[in-house]
């Protein structure tokens, strides 16, 4: 479930809590598939390294790890933008590496004291020399922590970053042009736009007054401008509210300190089936698009 706002809110919270600068003293792997199946290789790639910085690309959290202790970078990028934590003199090699974290459906990162009681779903635990731990909690076991030598190459399949300055209506038009699929699955395609998921696509299409089954290549220039504005608005709102906590029980999204996101009350149509549309009062409807539960107002978003 975690999408761009939830991932970025997690990163911001980890930065604020002082994750950059921590040294990994030991690793505990409770579910080998979380680290790609090769536990020894994963542990060998991270133990003894310090967390230099933490960034994001799409829905991926990118941790920069270095062997030599170095001052942590605490200056965050502009909210929501992708940042690879790489300076001009950085190059892949034995002294520097990166860890990619994808939360998938139920993953969460908790930065806590070592004596903090556990939940029982910790798939990987990074033990820091300071006495704190970074726990990857993932009840449904779909999340991944993977070490790579070059994050740009590993994530080269990802599309546009919707909150970067480079994301313009023209770039959106180019990304959608010639695509005959319905607009919703097109926006969900991480190779088109990175970071969007079911929640924020439904919210953006409602804000832009576009039916989720409209063909992507049928959007007019005005539709493109409206959709571009809507995508950025719903993502920035999600960021300001620290994400959405919509799951059930242990699968609910939480921030590294255990707090929930507050964006649920700001949602206009997602999971509001039968409730009045906040614009026209018509009941919100639910349908299935590309095997995904989809919410819309049929009056504000005519087919």
PEVEN-V522444 format. One record per helix or strand of 3 or more residues. SS is the DSSP state (a for helix, b for strand). FROM is the first residue (numbers start at 0). TO is the last residue. If there is no record, write none. Layout:
[[SS	FROM	TO] [SS	FROM	TO]]
This chain:
[[a	3	15] [b	22	28] [a	31	34] [a	38	45] [b	49	56] [b	59	65] [b	95	101] [b	106	112] [b	121	127] [b	131	137] [b	143	147] [a	150	153] [a	168	175] [a	182	187] [a	197	207] [a	215	217] [a	220	239] [a	248	250] [a	262	265] [b	284	288] [b	291	295]]
